[in-house]
Amino acid sequence: MVVKAIHFELVSNLSTENFIAALQRFSSRRELPTDIHSDNGTCFVGANHELAALRELFNDQQHQQKLDEFCSLKGITWHFIPPRSPHFGGIWEAGVKSLKHHMKRVVGETKLTYEEMTTFLSQTEAILNSRPLCPMSDDPNDMAVLTPSHFLINRSAVALPEPSYDDVKVGRLSRWQHVQAMQQHLWRRWSREYLHHLQGRQKWHDGVKDFKIGALVLLIDENLPPQQWRRGRIIATHPGDDGAVRVVTVKTSGNNFKRAITKVALLPSVEPEASTGGVCLGALRSN
């Protein structure tokens, strides 16, 4: 099973030293990778100043030499995708594009301090890695799901409880509350997109046939706090006159509910190709 997880590192500038420091922080928190895949410097195109600086950094021979020395010392093999071949990095490019789309609309023109941005990225990282991939078991009473967090921290991610700031005007929020409000906004946007992605797979793969008793589903509930996914098992199906199932009865940890299949999303038996890629991939060393 191949699992895609997210890790963010914030740097104050695009120097070689900060680049290696970010890689050191990644290795300290996630374990030293054996292989890293990333874009080639020539793939960073556009008029954006940051993209131009990043392209210049990756094309700098001195930077490449320092990076090669660091990787050689640590036993890391660095793989660059071929120039002018962004499709080679499709596994992370789609995710980066999706995440940037949401972040631009959530953060907008807000000026964040380094600490605020670090907090926002860390919480966003936890949100993306909380996504349910597949059921832990076929037990009809088991609501547990496998998430990317299980592969990173050996358990599902848990968020500290925070009140909702949906109905509070931005001008009345403290700096901390504003960051939390943005995080909650991003959660709603991204979780909605992920659930729609799962439902899209149902349509394209004739998923109506998969609405069977015992199947684990996610219930669509836009009032849930970040990293919370409402889960249930189908205990009854209700086909229409044409024999197609459009309503199911779902058992949750507390109650039973009737739901239209448009209000639930089936969890696949393997990880879906979700829009949550990263800027690099790493294979962890076995102990």
C-alpha positions in Angstrom: 0.0 0.0 0.0 1.4 3.4 -1.0 0.4 6.2 1.3 0.7 9.9 0.6 1.3 12.2 3.6 2.0 15.9 4.0 4.9 17.6 5.8 5.4 21.4 5.8 8.5 23.4 6.6 8.6 27.2 6.7 11.8 29.0 5.9 12.6 32.7 6.2 14.5 32.8 2.9 15.6 30.5 0.1 19.3 30.1 1.1 21.1 26.8 0.9 21.6 26.8 4.6 17.9 27.3 5.3 17.0 24.6 2.8 19.3 22.1 4.5 18.0 23.2 7.9 14.5 22.5 6.8 15.6 19.0 5.6 17.2 18.5 9.0 14.0 19.4 10.8 12.1 17.0 8.6 14.5 14.2 9.3 14.4 14.9 13.0 10.6 14.7 13.2 9.9 12.0 10.5 13.1 9.9 10.4 15.8 10.1 7.8 14.5 9.3 4.3 16.5 7.1 1.9 15.1 8.7 -1.2 13.8 12.2 -2.0 12.0 13.1 -5.3 11.6 16.7 -6.3 11.2 19.1 -9.2 14.2 20.1 -11.3 15.1 23.7 -11.0 14.0 24.4 -14.6 10.5 23.4 -13.6 10.0 26.5 -11.5 8.7 28.9 -14.0 6.7 32.1 -13.9 7.1 35.8 -13.1 6.5 35.3 -9.4 9.5 36.5 -7.4 9.6 33.5 -5.0 9.4 31.1 -8.0 12.3 32.9 -9.7 14.4 32.8 -6.5 13.6 29.1 -6.0 14.6 28.3 -9.7 17.8 30.2 -9.2 18.6 28.3 -6.0 18.1 24.9 -7.7 20.2 25.9 -10.7 23.0 27.2 -8.5 26.1 24.9 -8.7 27.3 25.8 -5.2 23.9 24.9 -3.8 23.9 21.6 -5.7 27.3 20.8 -4.4 26.4 21.5 -0.7 23.2 19.5 -1.2 25.0 16.6 -2.7 27.5 16.6 0.1 24.8 16.7 2.8 22.8 13.8 1.1 26.0 11.7 0.6 26.9 12.2 4.3 23.3 11.2 5.3 22.9 8.3 2.8 20.1 10.1 1.0 19.6 9.6 -2.8 18.0 12.7 -4.4 16.0 12.3 -7.6 15.1 15.2 -9.8 12.4 14.8 -12.4 13.4 15.5 -16.0 13.2 19.1 -17.2 10.0 20.1 -18.9 8.3 17.0 -17.6 6.0 18.2 -14.7 3.8 15.1 -15.2 6.6 13.0 -13.6 5.7 14.9 -10.4 2.0 14.5 -10.7 1.7 12.7 -7.4 2.6 15.9 -5.6 1.8 18.6 -8.2 -2.0 18.1 -8.0 -1.9 18.2 -4.3 0.2 21.4 -4.2 -2.1 23.1 -6.7 -5.2 22.1 -4.7 -3.7 23.3 -1.4 -2.5 26.6 -2.8 -5.9 27.2 -4.2 -7.5 26.9 -0.7 -4.7 28.7 1.1 -4.9 31.7 -1.2 -8.6 32.1 -0.6 -8.4 31.5 3.1 -5.3 33.5 4.0 -5.7 36.1 1.2 -3.9 39.3 2.0 -3.6 38.6 5.7 -0.1 39.4 7.1 1.0 36.6 9.4 4.0 36.5 11.7 6.5 33.7 11.4 5.0 32.0 14.5 1.4 32.4 13.2 2.3 31.0 9.8 4.2 28.1 11.4 1.1 27.3 13.5 -1.2 27.6 10.5 0.9 25.3 8.4 1.3 22.7 11.2 -2.4 22.6 11.8 -3.0 22.3 8.1 -0.6 19.5 7.9 -2.5 17.7 10.6 -5.8 18.3 8.8 -4.5 16.8 5.5 -3.0 13.8 7.3 -6.2 13.1 9.2 -8.1 12.0 6.0 -9.6 8.6 6.2 -8.0 6.2 3.7 -9.8 2.9 4.3 -11.4 0.8 7.1 -9.1 -0.8 9.7 -11.2 -4.0 9.6 -14.3 -5.6 8.2 -15.9 -5.8 11.6 -19.3 -4.2 11.3 -18.9 -2.7 14.8 -15.5 -1.2 14.1 -15.6 2.5 13.0 -11.8 2.9 13.0 -10.1 4.1 9.9 -6.5 4.2 8.6 -5.1 7.7 8.0 -1.7 9.0 6.9 -1.1 10.0 10.5 -0.9 6.3 11.5 2.1 6.0 9.3 3.7 9.1 10.7 2.9 9.0 14.4 1.4 5.5 14.8 -2.1 6.9 15.6 -4.7 9.3 14.3 -4.1 13.0 14.7 -6.0 14.7 17.6 -6.7 18.5 17.5 -7.0 20.6 20.6 -10.7 21.7 21.1 -11.3 25.3 19.9 -14.6 27.2 19.7 -16.0 28.0 16.3 -15.4 31.5 15.1 -17.8 31.3 12.1 -20.2 33.9 13.4 -17.6 36.3 14.8 -16.5 39.3 12.7 -12.8 39.4 11.9 -12.4 42.8 13.5 -13.4 41.3 16.9 -11.0 38.4 16.8 -7.6 38.4 18.5 -4.5 37.4 16.4 -4.7 33.9 17.7 -8.4 33.6 17.1 -7.9 34.9 13.5 -5.4 32.1 12.8 -7.8 29.5 14.2 -10.7 31.0 12.2 -8.6 30.6 9.0 -7.7 27.1 9.9 -11.4 26.2 10.4 -12.2 27.9 7.1 -9.6 25.8 5.3 -10.8 22.6 7.0 -14.4 23.2 5.7 -13.2 23.9 2.2 -10.7 21.1 2.0 -12.8 18.4 3.7 -15.8 19.2 1.5 -13.5 18.8 -1.6 -12.2 15.5 -0.3 -15.7 14.1 0.4 -16.7 15.2 -3.1 -13.7 13.4 -4.5 -14.8 10.2 -2.8 -18.3 10.6 -4.1 -16.9 11.2 -7.6 -15.2 7.9 -7.4 -18.6 6.3 -6.6 -20.1 7.7 -9.8 -17.2 6.8 -12.1 -16.7 3.4 -10.7 -20.4 2.4 -10.4 -20.1 2.8 -6.7 -23.9 2.5 -6.2 -23.3 -1.3 -6.3 -20.9 -1.0 -3.4 -23.4 0.4 -1.0 -23.7 -2.9 0.8 -24.5 -3.8 4.3 -21.3 -3.5 6.5 -19.6 -0.9 4.3 -17.9 1.9 6.1 -19.0 5.4 5.0 -18.3 9.0 5.9 -21.3 11.1 6.7 -21.3 14.6 5.2 -21.5 17.1 8.1 -20.1 20.6 7.6 -20.4 21.5 11.3 -17.7 19.1 12.4 -14.5 20.7 13.9 -11.1 20.2 12.2 -9.8 16.6 11.9 -13.2 15.1 12.9 -14.8 12.8 10.4 -18.3 11.3 11.2 -18.2 7.6 10.4 -20.8 4.9 10.2 -21.5 1.4 8.9 -24.4 0.6 6.5 -26.9 -1.7 8.3 -29.7 -1.6 5.7 -30.2 -0.5 2.1 -33.4 0.9 0.6 -33.6 0.3 -3.2 -36.1 2.2 -5.3 -38.7 0.8 -7.8 -35.9 0.4 -10.3 -33.7 -1.6 -7.9 -31.1 1.1 -7.4 -30.1 1.9 -3.9 -30.5 5.6 -3.2 -31.1 5.5 0.6 -29.2 3.7 3.3 -29.5 3.2 7.1 -26.2 4.0 8.8 -25.1 2.9 12.3 -22.8 5.4 14.0 -21.2 5.1 17.4 -24.3 6.5 19.0 -27.4 6.3 16.7 -28.8 5.0 13.5 -29.7 7.3 10.6 -31.3 7.1 7.3 -29.3 9.0 4.7 -29.5 9.5 0.9 -26.4 8.2 -0.8 -25.6 11.8 -1.8 -25.1 12.5 1.9 -22.5 9.8 2.5 -19.2 8.9 0.9 -17.9 5.3 0.7 -14.4 4.6 1.9 -12.4 2.6 -0.6 -10.6 -0.6 0.3 -7.3 1.1 -0.8 -6.2 4.7 -0.6 -7.8 7.0 -3.2 -5.8 9.4 -5.3 -6.6 12.3 -3.2 -5.6 15.9 -3.9 -3.1 16.1 -1.0 0.3 15.7 -2.5 3.6 17.1 -1.2 6.6 18.7 -2.7 8.8 15.7 -2.2 8.5 12.0 -1.5 10.6 9.9 0.9 10.9 6.3 1.7 11.6 5.7 5.4 14.4 3.5 6.5 13.4 0.3 8.2 14.6 -0.2 11.7 
